């Protein structure tokens, strides 16, 4: 349970950095800071579930592209998972939005990957 909470908070922080750095990724919440933080954590939960359930299936189905591009197709898959998270957040009436696939989603996916990796290296990994 602790590991789940740590990974969710790491995802929330990575999403927060992407929102801060990429103009095409927004959290349009005019409420209090606490409400924004809660929205960000809920989006991080959705993002974690998308990466847990959908991403392995997409990676398996696109395995030839991973091999052909020597793994660079991972960036495209990560961007697609970010866009799926944006769509699901809209369905749950959360204010997270990714504007376009090419710039916002690709750059956002790169930022989220790097920040998540760095945070997961620093944070404890207890089960």
N, C-alpha and C positions, 0 to 999 in steps of 0.2 A: 504493500500500500504506500509506503514511504517513497519507493522508487517511482510509482505512478505520479504522486504529487510533485516530486522533484522534476520529473520529465515534463509535466504539464506546465509548471512554472518556468522551466527553461524555454518551452515552446512559446509561452506568453511573452517572455522577455525578447525572444528572437522576433516574434511578430511585431512587438512594440518598436524594436529597432528598425524593422522594415517599414513600418508606418511612418516613423520619424524621418527616414532617409529617402524613401521613394514617394514622389508626389502622387503617383497613380494608385497608391494603396492607402486607403483611408479608414478611419474609425469615426464616422460622423455622429458623434454623440455629444450633444450640447449639455449633458447633465453634469453632475458633480464628478469629481475625480474618482470617488469610490465606485460610482456607477460605471464609469469608463473602464476601471480596472476589472470590475466584474464582467463586463462585456468582453474584454480582452481575454480573460480566463476562459469564458465560455467558448470563444472562437478558438482558443488553444485546445480545448477539449475536442471540438469538432475536427480541428486540424490533426490532432493525435489519432482520432478514430479513422479519419480518411487515410492516414499513413499506415495504420495498422491493418485495415480491412481492404481498401481499394488498391493501394499502391503495389502490394505483392502480386496481385492479379494482373495489373497493367504491366509490371516489369516482366512477368512470365510471358505474357502475350507479345511483348515487344522485344523479347530476348535477341532475335537476330539483329535488330537495330542497335542494341547495346554492344553486341560483338562487333558489328560493322563500324561503329563510331568509336570503338575502344572505350566505352563507358560515358562518352560525352552526351549521349541521349538521356542520361540521368537528369540533366538540367531541364530538358523539355518535360520529362515526367514530373519532376518537382514543381515546375510551373503549372502544369495541368492540375496537380493536387491542390495547389494554392487557389486556382480558379474554381475548382470544385468546392473548396472550403468557403470561398466567397459566395457561391451560389447557395450552399446549404445554410450559411449564416443568414442570407436573405430570407430563406424559407422559415427560419426560426425568429425572424424579425430582429436580428442583430444588425448593427450599423456598420459592419465590416464590408469593404468593397474593394475589388481589384479591377481597375479600369480596362486594361487591355492585355492581350496575351504576350505580345512581343516584348515591349520594354518593361512594363510594370511587373508582370508575372515572372519573367525570366530574371530580371535584376532582383526582385523581391525573393525569389526562390534561392538565388545565390547567397543573398544576405542572410536569410533564415538558416540555410545550411551551415554557413560559417559560424554564425553566432550560436546556434544550437550545439554544434560540435565543440566549440570553445567552452560553453557553459557545462556541457556534459563531461568534459575533461576535468573541470574544476570542482563541480558539485559531487557529493558522495553518491556512490552507486550501491545502495543497500536494498535488499529485497524484503 
